[in-house]
Amino acid sequence: MDKHVVLSGMQPSGELTIGHVAGALRNWVKLQHEYDSLFCVVDLHAITAKQEPAKLRKWTLDVAAMYLAAGVDPQQSTVFVQSHVPEHVQLAWVLTCLTGMGECTRMTQFKEKSDRYSDNINVGLFTYPILMAADILVYNAHVVPVGEDQKQHLELARNLAERFNHRYSETFNVPEPYIPDIGGRIMSLQEPTKKMSKSDPNTNASIFLVDSDDVIRNKIRRAVTDSESTIVFDEDHRPGISNLITLLHLATNVPVEQIVQQWSGATGYAEFKETVANAVADYIRPIRERFLTIRADTDALNAVLESGAEVARKRALKVLRKVYKKVGLVAL
């Protein structure tokens, strides 16, 4: 039997953080052994916000290299850049013609980003979820790893798949979400009620995968906790210390309950922070070193992306041809 298809991607809008490992990359590495896997760098989504062209090109290659450094194997997974497969955009137009204005207007991310980028409320920002739906449906993906902030967009993709199938006959799989276990949500080191972000203007709030050991340790030593001294996992009332526990769990794979038990007699945070700092530095170091090696060989990296795009285009074109035929477009 053919494996089910999993599709996911990240925007090249800055340096990736440890949150991207926790929430996505480590799961992709696991999923690639269980699914027919496609992982793309979604550069077309990135331009809904203003980007410097040179930085966008650099970050696109950086993100692709980080996929490989984190353990995504191009021999097992299809790794490519979204804009290299024009079928994404071609399907997006068909889906746009099936989407109601109200469906896009209700999207929480559109409202939030409109507030954040009030000088650039463009149509692409409004229709972004439709392109995301096309990313998924053009490969007939069964499973899509998503965080909390993307659940609403995946629901639109599901609705559009069902709507197309009802109107034109069965064509698309209706994709299901893949929700990661604990460790999937890493919070800001400086504002632990907010998710860690690669675009946070306070660089001390985020642990970047390219950070040196010393930088990582210093950021964790300065992490905001609270006025208590006990080490308890309670994300609602003790978000700072809970975030550090989650980081230690990610770096060591020791269960959260066991970490809390081991540190139950602690009377302060200094020693615990030092333990977390060293564990996280040890965890990121091999990823960073592999990234630097992969990124230094641009020709080899481009070859991986070119090969991935070729495979992706062949697959996407098969689906797009079916869609075009069903909606009544004349085939070439």
C-alpha positions in Angstrom: 0.0 0.0 0.0 1.1 3.5 -0.7 2.1 5.6 2.3 -0.2 8.5 3.3 1.2 11.9 2.3 2.4 14.6 4.8 3.1 18.2 3.7 4.6 21.0 5.8 6.7 24.1 5.4 8.2 27.2 7.0 8.5 30.8 5.9 12.0 32.2 5.2 11.4 35.4 7.2 14.3 35.2 9.7 16.6 32.8 11.5 14.9 29.6 12.8 14.7 29.1 16.6 14.6 26.1 18.9 10.9 26.5 18.8 11.0 25.4 15.1 12.7 22.2 16.2 10.3 21.5 19.0 7.2 22.4 17.0 8.1 21.1 13.6 11.5 19.8 12.6 11.9 17.0 15.1 8.4 15.8 14.1 9.3 15.9 10.4 12.3 13.7 11.0 10.0 11.2 12.7 7.2 11.5 10.1 9.5 11.0 7.1 9.9 7.3 8.1 6.1 6.8 8.4 4.8 9.0 5.5 5.4 10.0 1.9 6.8 13.4 3.0 7.1 16.7 1.3 8.7 19.7 3.1 8.9 23.1 1.4 10.2 26.5 2.1 7.1 28.7 1.7 8.8 31.8 0.2 5.6 33.0 -1.5 3.9 33.3 1.9 6.8 35.3 3.2 6.2 38.2 0.7 2.8 39.0 2.2 5.1 41.1 4.5 7.8 43.5 3.2 11.0 41.7 2.6 14.5 42.7 1.5 15.2 40.7 -1.6 18.8 39.8 -0.7 17.7 38.7 2.8 14.8 36.7 1.5 17.1 34.7 -0.9 19.6 34.1 1.9 16.9 33.0 4.4 15.3 30.7 1.8 18.6 28.8 1.5 19.2 29.0 5.2 15.8 27.4 6.0 16.3 24.7 3.5 19.8 24.0 4.9 18.4 23.9 8.4 15.8 21.3 7.4 18.7 19.0 6.3 20.8 19.9 9.4 17.9 18.9 11.7 17.7 15.5 10.1 15.3 15.8 7.1 16.7 13.3 4.6 16.3 14.3 0.9 16.6 10.7 0.0 13.5 10.0 2.0 11.6 13.3 1.8 11.0 15.7 -1.1 12.6 19.1 -0.1 11.9 22.1 -2.3 11.1 25.8 -2.5 7.4 26.7 -2.9 7.9 29.3 -5.7 9.8 26.6 -7.8 6.5 24.7 -8.2 4.0 27.1 -9.9 1.2 24.6 -9.6 0.7 25.9 -6.1 -0.4 29.3 -7.4 -2.4 27.8 -10.3 -4.5 25.7 -7.9 -4.8 28.6 -5.5 -6.6 30.6 -8.1 -9.2 27.9 -8.6 -9.6 27.6 -4.9 -9.9 31.4 -4.6 -13.0 31.2 -6.8 -14.5 28.7 -4.4 -13.8 30.8 -1.2 -16.3 33.3 0.3 -15.1 36.7 1.3 -16.4 36.1 4.8 -14.2 33.0 5.2 -11.0 35.0 4.7 -12.3 37.9 6.7 -12.8 35.7 9.7 -9.2 34.5 9.8 -7.6 35.5 13.1 -4.1 35.8 11.6 -5.4 38.3 9.0 -6.8 40.5 11.7 -3.6 40.2 13.8 -1.2 40.8 10.9 -3.4 43.7 9.6 -2.8 45.4 13.0 0.9 44.6 13.0 1.5 45.6 9.4 -1.0 48.4 9.1 1.0 50.1 6.4 0.9 47.0 4.2 -2.6 45.4 4.4 -2.4 43.7 1.0 -4.6 41.2 -0.8 -2.0 38.5 -0.5 -2.3 38.8 3.3 -6.0 38.4 2.9 -5.8 35.3 0.6 -2.8 33.7 2.3 -4.9 30.9 3.7 -6.1 29.9 0.2 -2.6 29.6 -1.0 -1.8 27.5 2.1 -4.8 25.3 1.2 -3.4 24.9 -2.4 0.0 24.0 -0.9 -1.7 21.1 0.9 -4.3 20.0 -1.7 -2.0 20.1 -4.8 -0.2 17.0 -3.3 -3.4 15.5 -2.0 -1.9 15.5 1.5 -3.5 13.3 4.2 -1.7 14.9 7.2 -0.5 18.4 7.9 1.6 19.2 11.0 0.2 22.4 12.4 0.5 24.6 15.4 -2.3 26.4 17.2 -2.0 29.5 15.0 -2.5 27.4 11.8 -5.5 25.3 12.9 -8.0 27.8 11.4 -6.2 27.8 8.1 -6.2 24.0 7.9 -9.9 24.0 8.6 -10.3 26.2 5.5 -8.3 23.7 3.5 -10.6 20.9 4.7 -13.7 23.0 3.8 -12.4 23.8 0.3 -11.5 20.1 -0.3 -15.0 19.0 0.7 -16.6 21.8 -1.4 -14.6 21.0 -4.5 -15.4 17.3 -4.1 -19.1 18.0 -3.7 -19.3 20.3 -6.6 -17.1 18.5 -9.1 -16.7 14.9 -7.8 -14.2 13.3 -5.5 -10.8 14.8 -6.2 -9.0 15.8 -2.9 -8.2 14.0 0.3 -9.6 16.0 3.3 -6.4 16.6 5.3 -6.1 15.9 9.0 -4.0 17.9 11.5 -1.0 16.4 13.2 -0.6 18.0 16.6 2.8 17.4 18.3 3.1 16.3 21.9 4.5 18.5 24.7 7.5 20.5 23.6 5.7 21.7 20.5 5.3 25.2 21.9 8.4 27.0 23.2 7.7 30.4 24.8 9.7 33.6 24.8 12.6 33.7 27.3 11.7 37.3 28.1 7.9 37.2 27.9 7.0 33.6 28.7 3.3 34.1 28.0 4.2 34.7 24.3 5.4 32.1 21.8 9.1 32.3 20.9 9.4 34.0 17.6 12.1 34.5 15.0 10.9 38.0 14.4 11.0 39.2 18.1 12.9 42.5 18.1 14.4 41.4 21.5 17.0 38.8 20.4 17.5 37.7 24.0 13.9 36.3 23.9 14.7 33.6 21.3 17.3 30.9 21.0 18.3 30.7 17.4 19.7 27.5 15.9 22.8 29.4 14.7 23.5 30.8 18.2 26.9 29.8 19.7 27.0 27.8 22.9 27.9 30.9 25.0 25.1 32.9 23.6 22.6 30.1 24.3 23.8 29.8 27.9 23.7 33.5 28.5 20.1 33.8 27.1 18.9 31.0 29.4 20.6 32.4 32.5 18.8 35.7 31.9 15.4 34.0 31.2 12.5 35.5 33.0 11.0 33.2 35.6 9.0 34.4 38.7 9.4 35.3 42.3 8.9 31.7 43.5 11.8 29.3 44.0 10.2 25.9 43.4 10.4 24.1 40.1 6.8 23.3 39.1 5.3 22.7 35.7 2.3 24.9 35.5 2.0 26.7 32.2 -1.0 28.9 33.3 0.4 30.2 36.6 4.2 29.6 36.3 4.9 30.1 32.6 8.6 31.0 32.9 9.8 28.0 34.8 7.5 25.7 32.9 9.1 26.9 29.7 12.6 26.1 31.0 11.3 22.6 32.0 10.0 22.2 28.5 13.3 23.2 27.0 15.1 20.6 29.3 12.6 18.0 28.2 13.3 18.8 24.5 17.1 18.7 24.9 17.3 15.5 27.0 14.1 13.6 26.2 13.6 13.2 30.0 9.8 13.3 30.8 8.5 16.5 32.3 7.2 14.6 35.4 10.7 13.1 36.0 12.4 16.5 35.7 10.0 18.0 38.2 10.6 15.1 40.6 14.4 15.3 40.2 14.3 19.0 41.1 11.6 18.9 43.8 14.1 19.9 46.5 15.5 22.9 44.7 15.4 26.2 46.6 16.3 28.5 43.7 16.6 28.7 40.0 20.3 29.4 39.4 21.4 25.7 39.3 18.4 24.6 37.3 19.0 27.4 34.7 22.6 26.3 34.4 21.5 22.7 33.8 19.0 23.8 31.2 21.6 26.1 29.5 24.2 23.4 29.2 21.6 20.8 27.9 20.2 23.1 25.3 23.7 24.2 24.1 24.6 20.5 23.8 21.4 19.8 21.9 21.7 22.6 19.4 25.5 22.3 18.7 25.4 19.4 16.3 22.5 21.0 14.4 24.4 24.2 14.1 27.6 22.5 12.9 25.7 20.4 10.3 23.9 23.6 9.1 27.2 25.5 8.7 28.6 22.6 6.6 25.5 22.2 4.4 25.1 26.0 3.9 28.7 26.4 2.9 28.2 24.2 -0.2 25.6 26.2 -2.1 25.9 24.1 -5.2 25.0 20.9 -3.4 22.1 22.6 -1.5 20.7 24.0 -4.8 21.0 20.6 -6.4 18.8 19.1 -3.6 16.2 21.9 -4.0 16.2 21.5 -7.8 15.7 17.8 -7.6 13.0 18.2 -5.0 11.2 20.8 -7.1 11.3 18.4 -10.1 9.7 15.6 -8.1 7.1 18.0 -6.6 6.1 19.5 -9.9 5.4 16.1 -11.5 3.2 15.2 -8.6 1.5 18.6 -8.4 0.8 18.7 -12.2 -1.1 15.4 -12.1 -3.5 16.8 -9.5 -3.8 20.2 -11.2 -4.7 18.6 -14.6 -7.5 16.7 -12.9 -8.7 19.9 -11.3 -8.5 21.9 -14.5 -10.4 19.2 -16.4 -13.2 19.0 -13.8 -13.8 22.8 -13.7 -14.0 22.9 -17.5 -10.6 24.4 -18.5 -9.3 23.3 -21.9 -6.2 21.2 -21.5 -3.1 22.0 -23.5 
